[in-house]
Amino acid sequence: MGAVLEDRSGGSVNGGLVPPGDRNGSAFVEALKTRRYDMGLTGRWPVGDERVLSVRASATSRDLDQTFGDVLEPSKSTTAFAETALSGVTGAHHWVIGLALQHDSYKDEVVRNFNCTYNVPGLFVQDEIPVGESATLSTSARLDQHNIPVHVFATHETQVNQPLRISKNDGFGAFCRRVTA
């Protein structure tokens, strides 16, 4: 667990006015108040002789109050992740199957065009099998369901020969909402 509590202030100094040199100008305040909290946990438990159940989770939250002159812009962002996986050995296969959930949100009280919330559950599998004495073939797949209308399926195959690694990927890149002013 962790926390950051930070207050900063600045702006015009020594009686400075904005715009500079204007007798009718005013002092300009620039301030930042940040409150950030984060936590994480992991756990592993044996399930039978050759299987392990693992759990990972983390979360972070940031409250930010920015002041520019007379304008206060409060915002909050949150990111959370949880995953559970079962791994094991069956014959020569070393495998993993699991579920994951990621949550991201951002809320700005003043500039609302950027407000968003994303929840993405996922299912993943991986299998590794030795090929000869110095090589391993690894294949994996992941299915994510975004809370906007998109389903993502990604695969990954790797062959590892010491010291060479050959990989083939099929998947997607992250995307952002287009915002116009």
N, C-alpha and C positions, 0 to 999 in steps of 0.2 A: 504494500500500500504506500501511496505517496501523495504529497500535496505541495502545491506552490501557491503562495499568497503574495502578490506583488502589487505595489502601488507606485506609479511614477508620475511626475508632473514636470512640465516644461512650458515652452512657448516663448513669447517675447520677453526679453530681459532688460534690466536697468531702465525701466520706464519707456521701453521701446513701444512704438505704436504701429498698427497695421491699418492702412498702407503706410510704409516708412515715410517720415517727414510730414505727414498730414496732421495738422493740429487737431482736426476733428476725428482722427483715427482712435482706435481703442487698443488696449492690451489684448494679445491673442493667447489663449490658453490651449495647451495640448497636454492631455492627461490620459493615463491608462491604468485601469484597475483589472487585474487578472486573478481569477480563482480557478485553479486546475487541480483535479483529483484523479488518481488512477489506482488501479488494483489489478492483480492477476493471481491465478492459481493453476497448479498442475497436480495431477495425481495418476498413479499407475498401480493396477492391481492384477495379480496373476489369476487367470481363469483356467483351471486345469493345468496340465503339464506343459503345453506348448502354445498357450494363448495368453495375451495380455490386453486388458481393457485400460485405455488411457483417456483422460479428460483434461482439456485445457480451456481456460477462459480468461479474458481480460476486458477491461473497460476503462475508458477515460472520459472525463467531462471537463469542459472549459467554459467558464463564464467570463465574458470580456466586456468591459464598459470603456469605450473610447470617447474622448471629448476633443473636438476640434472647434476652437472658438466657442460659440454658444450652442453647438450641436452635440448632443449626446447620442452615441450609437451603441446600444447594448446588443450583444449577440451571445449565442450559446451553441456549442457543438458537442456532440456525443458520438463516441465510437465504442462498440462492444462486439466481442467475438467469443463464440463458444464452439467447441469441437469435442466429439467423442469418437473413439476409434477402437476397433478390435483387430489385433494383429496376431498372426500365428504362422505355424509351419505345418504343411501337409505334404508329405513326401519330400520332393526337392523344391517345392514352391514355398517362398516366403511371401505372404500376402497381408494386405491391410484393407479394411473396409470401414467407412465411417460416415458420419453426418456432421455438418458444420452450419453455423448461422452467423451472419454478420449484419450488424445494424449500424447505420451512419445517419446522423441528422445534423442540420444546421438551421438556426433560426436567427434572423436579424430583425429587430423591431422597426428599423427605419428603412432599410433597403430590402424589401420583402421579395424582390425578384429572385434572390439567391436561396430562399428558404426551400429545404428539401428534406425528405426522409426516405431512406432506402433500407429494405429488409431483404436479405438474400440467403435463403436456405440452400444447402448443397449436399450432394451425395458423391462420395469418391471411393475408388477402388484402385489397388495397385498389386501387381504380381511380379516377383523376381524369381528367375530360375537360372542356375548355373549352366553355362554352355561351355563344356571343356573345363580345363583346370584354371585358366586365366581370364575367363570372360563370363559375364552375366548379362542376360537379357531381361530388361525391365519394361513393363508396359503399365500404363495407368490411364484412367478416365475420370472425368468429373462432370457432373450435371449441376448447374446452378439455375435457380429460378428467381429472377429479379422481380420486385414488386411493380415494376413497370412492364408493359407487355413485351417481354423478351425471354426466351429460354436459351441457355447456353450449354453446349456440350463440348468438352475439350478432351483431346486424347494426347498421349505422350508415350513414345517408345524410345528406349535407349538401349544401346549395346555398349557395355563397358569392357574394354580390353586394356590391360595395364600397359602403358599409361594413356591410352587413347579412349576417348568417349565420343560416340556417334549418337546424335539425337535427331528425332523428327517430332515436330509439334504441330498441332492443329487446335486452334482456339480463337480467342478474341482479345481485343484491347479495350481498355476502359473508355467510357465516353462521358461527355458532360452536356448538360442542358445549354442550349444557345440562349444567351441573354442579350437583348438589345436595349440601349438606353433611349 
